[in-house]
Amino acid sequence: MNANQILNKLRTHKPVILGSEQFAKFAVLLPLLEKEGELHVLFETRSHTLRRQPGDICFPGGKIDPADDSPEGAAIRETIEELGINSKDIDDVYPIDYMVSPFGMIVYPFVGFIDKNATIKLNHEEVEEVFTVPLSFFLETKPVIHKVNMQIEPQEDFPFELVAGGRDYEWRPLKMDEYFYQYEDKVIWGLTARIMAHFVEIVKAQRK
């Protein structure tokens, strides 16, 4: 392979996150709707019969399917399926920054508006209940952030003899921020709280 062939490869290469083809990809919608004269954020409580994270509070969303035309399409599809609303009930959908999770996931969040007159018919196989929180609560309330330490443990067959320092190699400690909001009797935490806090940062930055 010569220099010209390499340059042609580089010119046509579109950068992505290295290793992202092995990541599970999810899309969620942060739904806004008008209620009692002000904007509210809609949240779901996951069904208690689900295998993963039963009872957790989240946004509508799920795994991006091969049939989805885009992450946005996946977020809208999942919202329609979980809330039992129509596509015409969702409007003005815009992306915010996506997240790369240390657990092998890429999450694509979107913000959209749900018609206040939409009739919600929950898919109870996935959703236990929905509730709303005034957006003003998040604008006025900072999340509580707790640190989570993640330990690195090489497997037994790890080739320490190939690493400078061998078994005494100093692995860089990993820490993760976990965000928490508490509104009345509801605890919103994890990725959902992180996305909510990021949306608030965007809104406040634009208001300055």
PyMOL commands that set and color helices and strands:
alter all, ss='L'
color gray80, all
select helices_A, chain A and resi 3-12+20-22+71-83+87-89+135-140+160-162+166-168+190-207
alter helices_A, ss='H'
color red, helices_A
select strands_A, chain A and resi 24-35+38-46+57-58+61-63+90-95+99-101+105-114+127-134+144-150+174-183+186-189
alter strands_A, ss='S'
color yellow, strands_A
deselect
rebuild
show_as cartoon
